Amino acid sequence: MAVSGKNLLRGALAAAAGVLITTIGFDPLSAQTRYTFGSRELLGGVELIPVLIGFFGVAQVFARAENMLTFPKEAATGNFLPRLADLIITRWTMLKSAFIGVLVGAVPGAGCDIAAFAAYAEAKRAAADPDTFGKGNIQGVAAPEAANNAGTAGALIPMLSLGVPGDAVTAVLLGALTIHGFEPGPVFFSANPGLVNSIFAGVIVTQSILLVVGLCFAGFFGKLIRIDQRIMVPAILFLCMLAPIPSATACSICT
């Protein structure tokens, strides 16, 4: 509901297309290749980053190139810092969304994206005016951002306690700990209390820095939409084409 909105058929078709894409590649159970069409690059399946960039980044570039959307100058002016009234209005939404983010982030493989979608859906469901979501309702901004940040910390729970990474970031962290001789699991907390405290302190410090950096540069990032679309669209398309290159190069080297 949160993604497809009122058009459930379109959401179901998108979900079916996503399931179809995940079937591409080598089947570890039957040892058969599926929908690879003889391409070695598709044996490992379709990577997540190129798919997301294609569906969201490139699609938005084409839409802007067709319409050449222009934004009014007043859209990038004004006060970007949250007001006290905004914090009061969204306080329960942020707390509930943070709780959702921790729970969803603790599920291995769920990640922050699902946490953000779940928090947005819950905030929209509980709102008295759900039709204003997507049209400037501040709770629609606070909910996914709070869940996204909380999901990052929540992904550490299964990684440290069970040795199962919650997302791609904790998978890298798990590999780094293993290389240095640490074995995350049930006895990790009692065997390495100093390291655990350092990880928790690092999470708190990074969240604080993220808050400061976000508040300081909010005005600068907001003014980026005032750039001429004839310059912005080709630049975004170039970055979209450039982003998947490292992963593709790595795959070709491995094969």
GIGILIN-V384098 format. One record per pair of residues at least 12 apart in sequence whose C-alpha atoms are under 10 Angstrom apart, sorted by sequence separation. I is the first residue (numbers start at 1). J is the second residue. If there is no record, write none. Layout:
i={I	I}
j={J	J}
This chain:
i={23	24	25	33	101	103	104	121	127	154	155	158	159	23	24	101	102	120	124	127	153	154	155	156	157	160	182	21	25	101	104	152	155	156	159	160	20	25	100	101	104	124	151	152	155	156	159	163	25	26	27	99	100	101	123	124	151	155	25	26	27	98	101	123	152	153	156	24	25	26	27	97	98	100	101	122	123	152	156	24	25	26	97	100	120	121	123	124	165	24	25	99	120	123	163	164	24	25	97	98	119	120	122	123	162	163	164	23	24	97	100	120	121	122	162	163	22	23	96	97	119	120	121	160	161	162	163	21	22	119	120	160	161	162	21	22	94	97	118	119	120	159	160	161	162	163	21	22	93	96	97	116	117	118	119	120	158	159	160	161	162	93	96	116	117	119	120	158	160	161	115	116	117	119	158	160	161	93	94	115	116	118	119	160	21	93	114	115	116	117	92	113	115	116	117	112	115	116	18	93	112	114	115	116	93	113	114	115	116	112	113	115	116	112	115	160	111	112	114	115	112	113	112	111	112	110	111	112	101	105	112	100	101	104	105	111	112	156	98	100	101	102	103	104	105	106	107	111	156	94	97	98	101	102	105	106	110	93	97	98	100	101	102	104	105	106	108	109	92	93	94	95	96	97	98	99	100	101	102	103	104	105	106	107	108	153	156	90	91	94	95	97	98	99	100	101	102	103	104	105	106	107	108	89	90	93	94	97	98	101	102	105	106	108	89	90	93	94	96	97	98	100	101	102	104	105	106	107	108	153	87	90	91	92	93	94	95	96	97	98	99	100	101	102	103	104	105	106	107	108	152	153	86	87	90	91	94	95	97	98	99	101	102	103	105	106	86	90	93	94	97	98	101	102	105	106	93	97	100	101	102	103	111	112	153	87	95	99	102	109	111	112	152	82	86	98	108	109	110	111	107	108	109	110	111	150	106	107	108	109	111	149	106	107	108	109	111	106	107	108	105	106	149	104	105	108	109	3	2	3	1	2	5	1	2	3	2	3	2	1	2	2	2	1	2	1	81	82	81	80	81	80	80	81	80	81	79	80	79	80	78	77	80	76	76	78	76	77	76	77	75	76	75	76	74	76	77	73	75	76	75	73	74	72	73	71	72	73	70	71	70	71	70	71	70	71	69	70	68	69	68	69	68	65	64	65	68	64	65	64	65	64	65	63	61	62	61	60	61	61	58	61	62	60	61	60	58	59	57	58	61	57	58	58	57	58	57	58	53	56	57	53	54	53	54	52	53	50	53	54	50	53	50	51	49	50	49	50	48	47	50	49	50	47	47	41	44	42	41	40	41	40	43	41	40}
j={35	36	37	45	113	115	116	133	139	166	167	170	171	36	37	114	115	133	137	140	166	167	168	169	170	173	195	35	39	115	118	166	169	170	173	174	35	40	115	116	119	139	166	167	170	171	174	178	41	42	43	115	116	117	139	140	167	171	42	43	44	115	118	140	169	170	173	42	43	44	45	115	116	118	119	140	141	170	174	43	44	45	116	119	139	140	142	143	184	44	45	119	140	143	183	184	45	46	118	119	140	141	143	144	183	184	185	45	46	119	122	142	143	144	184	185	45	46	119	120	142	143	144	183	184	185	186	45	46	143	144	184	185	186	46	47	119	122	143	144	145	184	185	186	187	188	47	48	119	122	123	142	143	144	145	146	184	185	186	187	188	120	123	143	144	146	147	185	187	188	143	144	145	147	186	188	189	122	123	144	145	147	148	189	51	123	144	145	146	147	123	144	146	147	148	144	147	148	51	126	145	147	148	149	127	147	148	149	150	147	148	150	151	148	151	196	148	149	151	152	150	151	151	151	152	151	152	153	143	147	154	143	144	147	148	154	155	199	142	144	145	146	147	148	149	150	151	155	200	139	142	143	146	147	150	151	155	139	143	144	146	147	148	150	151	152	154	155	139	140	141	142	143	144	145	146	147	148	149	150	151	152	153	154	155	200	203	138	139	142	143	145	146	147	148	149	150	151	152	153	154	155	156	138	139	142	143	146	147	150	151	154	155	157	139	140	143	144	146	147	148	150	151	152	154	155	156	157	158	203	138	141	142	143	144	145	146	147	148	149	150	151	152	153	154	155	156	157	158	159	203	204	138	139	142	143	146	147	149	150	151	153	154	155	157	158	139	143	146	147	150	151	154	155	158	159	147	151	154	155	156	157	165	166	207	142	150	154	157	164	166	167	207	138	142	154	164	165	166	167	164	165	166	167	168	207	164	165	166	167	169	207	165	166	167	168	170	166	167	168	166	167	210	166	167	170	171	117	117	118	117	118	121	118	119	120	120	121	121	121	122	123	124	124	125	125	214	215	215	215	216	216	217	218	218	219	218	219	219	220	219	219	222	219	220	222	221	222	222	223	222	223	223	224	223	225	226	223	225	226	226	225	226	225	226	225	226	227	225	226	226	227	227	228	228	229	228	229	228	229	229	230	230	229	229	230	233	230	232	232	233	233	234	233	232	233	233	233	234	235	233	236	237	236	237	237	236	237	236	237	240	237	238	239	239	240	240	241	237	240	241	239	240	240	241	240	241	240	243	244	241	244	243	244	243	244	244	245	244	244	247	247	248	247	248	248	251	251	251	251	252	252	255	255	255}
